[in-house]
């Protein structure tokens, strides 16, 4: 949280160093398509629409969100990799397609080299949720129950997403076999609500409404620090598994070769928009970050390296 706020503050200062007026005026000169590689209603979709609404107002052209779900985010990601590098097709993407899938799948492109990081929007903890019918009332009860249950299944927003790997990591720590049921994005929550799925690690924004309505029970968060949105929930790390840390993050990317002035415009305007969205994001479980393209790129490389080690361990289940 402190790191995120520090980056956001530094980004706001950096935003004062604006582009030449002509560069800002030239882009965008027509509507901008912003791809979301997951289904409508999920966290990526929700965060994207919040930011693009502001970009539309500030830059005078529509920033139109288009959902292209499938293959754990790879379909939408490849679509943008193949798009014209003129800044009029962008993507808001997340940890799975960018940092995990290159180690998990043989891709015909490289997210690390074929996409240009523009700006990080937010980090989002995953929260362990169960339906009200689940026997355990808290995280310690959950940990005890799953060790003795005969058969368990968990949903995720796709193979290789942090939702998937968070559950897999925990089951591996517990020495428990559970069946993974992957979905395309937000659809993962529906069967959980219906009680057909036993548990799920979901991003907080995607389930906070259900938690507050009593339709899902929140037990713990996956990040190393507690969530500002759900501060009473313990972390998995403090519940007996030190070092457990598996959060999500989201940011803007453009096709390789996109002019730097375009990257700078989007970076500047997103950084300018985040303070106004801070309260809304925190209420929904996201923590705004911001920062420069270089900061985002360095962060992505660290995330890729971290998940590459884990994927080598978890890959036998991820198919």
Protein Blocks (a to p, Z undefined) as FASTA:
>chain_A
ZZmmmmmmmmmmmmmmccdfklmmmpccbdcddddfbdehiaklmmmmmmmmmmmmmnop
acdddddeeehhmmmmmmmmmpccehpaccdddfklmmmmmmmpccfbdfklmpccfbdf
bdcdddddddfklmbfbfklmmmmmmmpmbdcdddebehiaklmmmmmmmmmnopacddd
ddehjllmmmmmnopafbdcddfklmmmmmmnopaccfbdfbfbdcfklmmbccfklnop
ghiacdddddddddehiafklmmmmmmmmmmmmmmmmmmmmmnopacebdafklmmmmmm
mmmmmmmmmmmmmmmmmZZ
